[in-house]
Amino acid sequence: MAPDRAAVRQAVLADEDERDTCRRQDPRELEANQEGFNLIELLVVIAIAATMMALAVSFVGGSFRVQVKKEASHLIGTIRYLYNQAAVKNMSYRIVFDLENQAYWIESSENPFYLTTGAEDEAAAKKIKKEEKETETGGEEEPIPAFSTAVEEEEGFKKVVFDKEVRIRDVYVAHQEGLVTEGQASLYFFPNGMTELAVIHLSDEEQESNMSIIVNPLTGRCKVKTGYIDYETMEAEE
């Protein structure tokens, strides 16, 4: 029996219509698939960027810790050396901290002197002025003699300049009133085997990470503590 031509024709037309429908749907499906792929790509990129940022922050923090330990070790070694040298050579030494230029260096003097606090200096100045007025004689006392930086050449010391990664945040030394946050501060070492109570704070540029170096006045030994240690707490302990 021969196939019905009308039925065959209808089947062919239906097949062509289905193919046309598939052709019309393919671009949309391809676009939808492409959009889905782009979204996945974006999420992957964001994840990679977040990971890289976390690693960068971790690296910066780790880098600061490494650098501040290096600077602290050098400073502590210098303090211990000067404490011993003062007694051995019967000389006075001092470390001058320059907060403005973020540096410190070593100075020495062969002349003995009496180190006073700011209040004692003011009282001594008033006493001298009163004595001069009563006796009408000249002569001024100079409690602290001139110090020389020749020790840097003689004993191999060099001026230490901090980079931006580690900063001298502030310095407390017993003979100076309060905390020194600008200008200069000096830590003295004496021939009789004494130094001063001192607290030196090192930090990063934003002052978010801190390290405290605490100097014992009797032994010249240093304690290192993470974080910012208030000097008033150390005075209370003494």
C-alpha positions in Angstrom: 0.0 0.0 0.0 1.5 3.3 -1.1 2.0 5.9 1.7 -0.4 8.8 1.9 1.3 11.8 0.3 -0.5 14.3 2.4 0.6 12.5 5.6 4.2 12.4 4.5 4.1 16.1 3.6 2.6 16.9 7.0 5.3 14.9 8.8 8.1 16.7 6.8 6.6 20.1 7.6 6.4 19.2 11.3 10.0 18.1 11.4 11.1 21.4 9.7 9.1 23.4 12.2 10.8 21.6 15.1 14.2 22.3 13.6 13.4 26.0 13.2 12.3 26.1 16.8 15.6 24.5 18.0 17.5 27.0 15.8 15.6 29.9 17.4 16.3 28.5 20.9 20.0 27.8 20.5 21.2 31.5 20.7 19.2 32.0 23.9 20.4 28.8 25.4 23.9 29.7 24.4 23.6 33.1 25.9 22.2 31.7 29.1 25.0 29.2 29.3 27.5 32.0 28.6 26.0 34.1 31.4 26.3 31.3 33.8 29.9 30.7 32.9 30.7 34.4 33.3 29.1 34.4 36.8 31.2 31.5 37.8 34.3 33.2 36.4 33.5 36.3 38.4 33.0 34.4 41.6 36.3 32.6 41.1 38.1 35.9 40.4 36.6 37.5 43.6 37.7 34.4 45.6 41.2 34.6 44.2 41.4 38.4 44.9 40.2 37.9 48.5 42.8 35.2 49.0 45.5 37.4 47.6 44.4 40.3 49.8 44.5 38.1 52.9 47.9 36.9 52.0 49.1 40.4 51.5 47.8 41.6 54.9 49.4 38.5 56.5 52.7 39.2 54.7 52.7 42.9 55.9 52.0 41.9 59.5 54.6 39.2 59.3 57.1 41.5 57.7 56.6 44.1 60.5 57.1 41.4 63.2 60.4 40.3 61.5 61.6 43.9 61.1 60.7 45.1 64.6 62.4 42.1 66.2 65.5 42.9 64.2 65.5 46.6 65.3 64.7 45.7 68.9 67.5 43.1 69.1 70.0 45.7 67.8 68.8 48.3 70.3 68.9 45.9 73.2 72.4 44.7 72.2 73.5 48.3 72.2 72.0 49.0 75.6 73.7 46.0 77.1 77.0 46.9 75.5 77.0 50.5 76.7 76.0 49.5 80.2 79.1 47.3 80.4 81.4 49.7 78.7 80.5 52.5 81.0 81.8 50.5 84.0 84.8 49.1 82.1 86.0 52.4 80.7 84.9 54.6 83.6 83.0 56.8 81.1 79.4 58.0 80.7 77.5 57.1 77.6 74.1 57.9 76.3 71.8 56.9 73.5 70.1 59.8 71.8 66.7 59.1 70.3 65.6 61.5 67.6 61.9 61.0 67.1 61.6 63.7 64.4 64.2 61.9 62.1 63.4 58.4 63.4 67.0 57.6 64.4 69.3 57.0 67.3 73.0 57.3 67.9 75.7 56.9 70.6 77.5 59.7 72.5 80.1 59.6 75.3 81.8 61.8 77.9 84.7 61.4 80.3 83.5 64.0 82.7 81.5 63.0 85.7 78.2 64.7 86.3 75.0 64.5 88.3 71.9 63.7 86.3 68.8 65.5 87.6 65.1 65.4 86.7 63.4 68.4 85.1 62.0 69.5 88.5 65.4 69.1 90.2 67.0 71.2 87.4 64.4 74.0 87.9 65.0 73.9 91.7 68.8 73.9 91.2 68.5 76.9 88.8 66.5 78.9 91.3 69.1 78.0 94.0 72.0 79.1 91.9 70.2 82.3 90.9 69.6 83.1 94.6 73.2 82.4 95.6 74.5 84.6 92.7 72.2 87.4 93.9 73.4 87.1 97.5 77.1 86.8 96.7 77.1 88.8 93.4 79.4 86.3 91.9 79.3 84.7 88.5 79.7 81.1 87.6 77.1 78.8 86.4 76.8 75.1 86.9 76.4 72.8 84.0 74.9 69.5 85.3 75.4 67.7 82.0 78.8 68.1 80.3 79.3 68.1 76.5 79.0 64.7 75.0 81.0 63.5 71.9 79.8 61.4 69.0 83.4 60.2 68.4 82.4 56.9 70.1 80.7 56.0 66.8 84.0 56.0 65.0 86.1 54.6 67.9 83.9 51.6 68.7 82.3 51.0 65.4 78.9 52.3 66.2 76.8 53.8 63.4 73.8 56.0 63.5 70.7 53.9 63.2 67.9 55.2 61.0 64.5 53.5 61.1 62.5 52.9 57.9 58.8 53.5 57.5 57.9 50.0 58.5 59.2 50.4 62.1 59.0 53.6 64.0 60.1 55.0 67.3 56.7 55.9 68.7 57.8 57.5 71.9 60.4 57.2 74.7 60.2 57.4 78.5 63.4 57.9 80.5 63.4 58.5 84.2 65.2 61.9 84.3 62.9 63.5 81.7 59.4 64.5 82.8 56.7 62.5 81.1 56.6 60.8 77.8 58.8 62.1 75.0 56.7 62.0 71.8 58.7 64.6 69.7 62.2 66.0 69.6 64.9 64.1 71.4 65.2 61.8 74.4 68.5 60.5 75.9 69.1 57.3 77.9 72.3 57.6 80.1 74.7 54.9 81.3 77.0 55.6 84.2 80.5 54.3 85.3 79.0 53.1 88.6 77.0 50.4 86.9 73.7 52.2 86.6 71.4 53.4 83.9 67.9 54.7 83.9 64.5 53.2 83.9 63.3 53.5 80.4 60.5 52.4 78.2 61.0 52.6 74.4 57.9 52.0 72.2 58.4 50.8 68.7 55.4 50.6 66.3 54.3 50.4 62.7 53.5 53.6 60.8 49.8 53.5 61.7 50.7 52.7 65.4 48.4 49.7 65.3 51.2 47.2 66.1 53.4 48.0 69.0 56.4 46.5 70.9 57.7 47.8 74.3 61.4 47.6 75.4 61.7 48.1 79.1 65.2 48.9 80.5 66.1 47.9 84.1 68.1 50.7 85.7 70.1 48.4 88.1 71.1 45.6 85.7 70.8 47.2 82.3 68.8 44.2 81.1 65.8 44.7 78.9 62.4 43.1 78.8 60.5 43.0 75.5 56.7 42.9 75.6 54.2 42.8 72.8 51.8 45.8 72.8 52.0 49.2 74.3 53.1 49.2 78.0 52.4 52.4 79.9 55.5 53.8 81.6 53.5 54.7 84.7 52.9 51.0 85.2 56.6 50.3 85.2 57.3 53.2 87.6 54.7 51.7 90.0 56.5 48.3 89.8 59.8 49.9 90.6 
